[in-house]
Amino acid sequence: MKKKNKILSSLNILSIAGVTPYKIKLKEEYMNKKQLLHFKTILQSWRKQLINEGNSDISYMQNKSSKFPDPIDRAVQEEEFSFELRNRDRERKLIKKIEMTLIKIKQNNFGYCQSCGIEIGIKRLEARPTADLCIDCKTLAEIREKQIAG
């Protein structure tokens, strides 16, 4: 029983980008100022974290860069750097998406599905703060994607 309580208490501590999850109050208005501030804090922290990680990756590659006489060692290093650069490109795209979401918050246009206009939901936004589709529209989009891809 103690182990189960320990697991549950550790799940409550889980946070996104260092920000604890939002606790929804009964009959609370959706996307009120507190909620918008909460998601703004998450997105700003996440963006800052990604930028810091990217800067450390670049300095790591600059410091570790060396000319190995062995072609296999050189190839391994190039592959490692290529992998890091692909990750950095994904992070750059995510930073852009975070910035677009911050603009939505500023315009009070955050938390609603771009396709159908319904509420995306606090729990979904906690899991993916940059989500712009409700779960139903996202599912349909993924099905369409699979059909087109063949």
N, C-alpha and C positions, 0 to 999 in steps of 0.2 A: 504494500500500500504506500509506503514511504517513497519507493522508487517512482510510482505513478505520479504522486504529487510533485516530486522533483522535476519530472519531465514536463508536467503541465506548467509549473512555475517558470521553467526555462523557456517554454514556448511563449509565455506572456512577455518575456523580456525581449523577444526578437524585435529587431528594428530594421528600418530601411534607411540606409545612408546615415546611420547614427540617430535617427529620429524614431521615437517609440510610436507604435500604431495608434491611430485615432480611436477614441472610445465614443461610440455613437450614443447619444442620449435619447430617451424616449420622446417621440413627437418633435424631434429637432428638424428644422428646415434644412432641406438638401442644399448643399453648397453655400452655406452661410459664411460669414467672414472668418469664423474660427477654422472651418474646414478648408477654406481657400488658403488661409495663412499656413495651415498644417502642410498642405500639398506644396505650397510655394517653398517652404522650409526644406521639405524632402528633396525637391527638384534642385534647389540651389546647392544643397549639401552634396547631392549626387554629382552634379556638374563639377563642383570644386574637387571632389574626390577623383573623378575621371581625368581632369586636367592635371592634377598633381601626379597621378600614376603615369600619364603620358609623358610628362616632363622627366620623370625618373627613368622611364624606359629609354628615352632618347639619350640621356646622359650615360646610361648603362651601356648602350650600343657604342657611343663615342669612346668611352673608356676601355671597353673590351675589344674594340676593333684592333686587329693585328694581322700581319701578313704571315701566315703559316707556310713553311716550305712544303709541307705534305699536302697534296691536293685533296685528300679525304678530309683532313682537318679543316681546310679552307672551305670545302663544300658543306661540312656540318655547320660551321659558323655562318655561312651565307644562308643556309636553310633556317637556322635559328633566327637570324635577323629578318628574313622574309616573313616568318611566322609572327614575329613581334610587330612588323609593319602592317600586316593584315589585321591584327588585333587593334592596332592604333587607328587604322582606317575605320573599323567598326565603331570604336569609341568616338571618333570624330563625328560619324553619322548620328550616333546616339546623343552626343552633345548638341548637335543641331536640332534634333527632335525635342530634347529637353528645353532648349531655348524657345522653340515654337510653342511648347506647352506653357511655358512661363508667360508668353505673350497672351495666350488664351485666358490665363488666370487674370492677367491685368485687364483684359477686356470683358471680364465676367462671362466668358464663353467656355468655361472648363467644366468637365464632368458630364457632358451630354453627348450622346451618340451623333456623329456627323452624318450618318446615313438616315436614321429614323427619328432622331431628336429626343429619345427617352433618356432617363438617367442611366449612366453607366454603372453606378453603384460604388460605395465607399470601399468595400472589400476588394473589388476588382481593381480600383485605382490604387489601393494599398499594394497590391501585388504587382501592378504595372502602371505607375503614375503617368506614363505617356500614352496610355490607351486612349484612342479616339473613337472606338466602336464599342457598342454593347456586346455582350457575349453572343447573342443570337446573330447579329449582323457580322461579327467576326467569324463565327462558325460558317455562315453562308459564304462569306468571302473566301475562306479556306477551301470549301467544297468546290467553288467555281474555279479557284486556282488549280486544284487537282484535276478537274475536268479539262481545263485548257492545256495543262502540262501533258496530259495523256496518260 
